[in-house]
């Protein structure tokens, strides 16, 4: 029996993903009849039916589901092997695929990218901003090398290394005239108008839990799905927001106002897939991340 070719595996996975030969063929840039013929050839080689073509959408048979699971893993391992072969240990070239949750783009991604470019200008970076569950899924699928997110319950197969402790505060524009020194009591938030991240951000959930626990009900005037939008709004209006303290370090027009009691801290972590190949670029980025966290004086992780 002839062994299936790599293209057959990619063809099958495309059909399984789309549930449709036409859309899969468009993605693969081949004709639909050619794709159908190639899948039939694969089924003939294996001696088993992989696809159920009788319904409105094309579905995997039980045998097809088992086979695609192994095929997906094989292609992932092959891609890792190719990266290992081309990995340059002296970092004169290389590439890193990094995923971060959204708030980190406002204060951590810039300094990290600058440090990477300074130390290793030959290393390219692909940056993805996504929710933590999507970052972890992408790490498991070998679509990312590293992720920066938070500690907690992780998907099986994800390893987390603590980086630092992130504190959140009320953030305003220029210091307010007549403001009393020291933390702002949480009940005083009733007099504030806030601009907050929208509900699809984990940070917003963290804030809402805090407000509910202390029965604080500020007026939420603006909701935004962009940290940059919030910093601009706070800068130009009398509204306040709640963001990581560290964001104010690089934005002199923003002022952190600690709350009493303080918002619970979070542990920032560097994520990777257990057992994944760690390229020279991945190892170098891990080192410089720890160095930068220390140099900027972020609070140590517990």
PyMOL commands that set and color helices and strands:
alter all, ss='L'
color gray80, all
select helices_A, chain A and resi 6-18+21-28+32-46+62-86+102-106+109-119+132-140+186-191+202-213+227-236+245-250+280-295
alter helices_A, ss='H'
color red, helices_A
select strands_A, chain A and resi 51-52+59-60+94-100+123-129+146-150+158-166+168-172+184-185+193-197+219-224+241-244+255-257+259-260+266-273
alter strands_A, ss='S'
color yellow, strands_A
deselect
rebuild
show_as cartoon
